[in-house]
Amino acid sequence: MKTLIEMINVTKDFLQGDNVINALKTTNFKAYEGELIAIVGPSGSGKSTFLTILGGLQRPTTGRVLLNGKPFSELDVKEKSKIRLEEIGFILQASNLIPFLTVKEQMVLYNKITKSKVDEKWIDELFSKLTVEKLRNKYPNELSGGERQRVAIAKALYHQPNVIFADEPTASLDTKKAFDVVKLLAKETKEQKKATIMVTHDERMLEFCDRVYVIVDGVLTER
């Protein structure tokens, strides 16, 4: 199997006054194509630090991150932003939708930025799968928390990224919608040969995952 993203001897330290906090201790990790991987652990254990370093949102103190076998963590901010736009999808707990764009406009913003053609068929398919087709002309403030989350998932999947980072993607969903969303993520991951790394507190979702890792006090171990 092809490795899509990996960490090699990564650590992350923060200064808190005169103290050094080891948020992430020496970590090695690989995600292969077609894998849905869960990251679990208590609050403050290092899950968010792990995800943001892997996604290039902050630099490791030591070690490196490779994306498709190429250096990623060493790139400058502009280069990382370009690669994230093309190859990475983020599903964040806060949904991060743009307040002045409709649901449909959230999707096609990617095409405006990249000067690419809008894929109407894929948008319709995603909206149908995530049951948000009736919301396409609504603004984020007109949506419930669960609806915003499902739109955010559609937005993350739209540009067909190689790697998807999902931070508590089911947090604001009811049980049925939560199962539907994780099943869709698992299906898309396998069919499109993506790698999806999902941080979750919901143990019920782990049955859909290929591997489960636990972070406790900055130490990552496979369950």
C-alpha positions, 0 to 999 in steps of 0.5 A: 500500500502507498503511504500518503502521509507520515511523521518521522520522529516528530516532537512538539514542545511549548514554553509555559513560563519557565517550563517546557511542555512536551505536547507531543513526544517522539512520534512516528506515524504512517497513513496508507491509501484507503485507510480510515484511522481514528485518534482517541484520547482524553482532552489535553492529551495532544490530539489537536497538536498531532493533527495540526502538525500533520496538516501543516498548520504548525511546525514540529519542534523536531522531526518531519512530516512527509506528504506523498513521500515529499517534505511537507513540514519544512515548506514555507507558509505559502507553499504549505497553503498551496498544497493544503488547497490541492491535496488536503481536506479539513473537517473541523469541529467549528465547521468554519463556513464563510458566513456571507456565502451560501452552501453552494457558494461554499463549494464553488469557492474552491473553483474560483480560487483555483480557476477550475471548472465547477463539478455540478454532478459531484456537488449534487452527489455530495449534497444527496449523500449528506442530505443537504440538497435542500440547503444549497441556497441557505447561509450558515446562520440559517443552518443547525449545528448538524447541518453546518457540519454536514456542509463542512464535510461536503466542502472538504470532500469536494476537491477530492483531496488525497488526505482528510483530517477530521476533528470530531466530525460527528460532535454535533450530529444525532446518532443516525447522522453520525453513523451515516457520516462516518460510513460515507467517510469510510466509503469515500476513503476506500473507493478514492484511495484517500487517507482519512485521520479522524479525531473522535471521542465517540467510541461507536464510530471506531468499528468503521475504522481500519486502525485506532491510535490512542494519545495520552500525555503526548505519547501515540500508541496503536490500540 
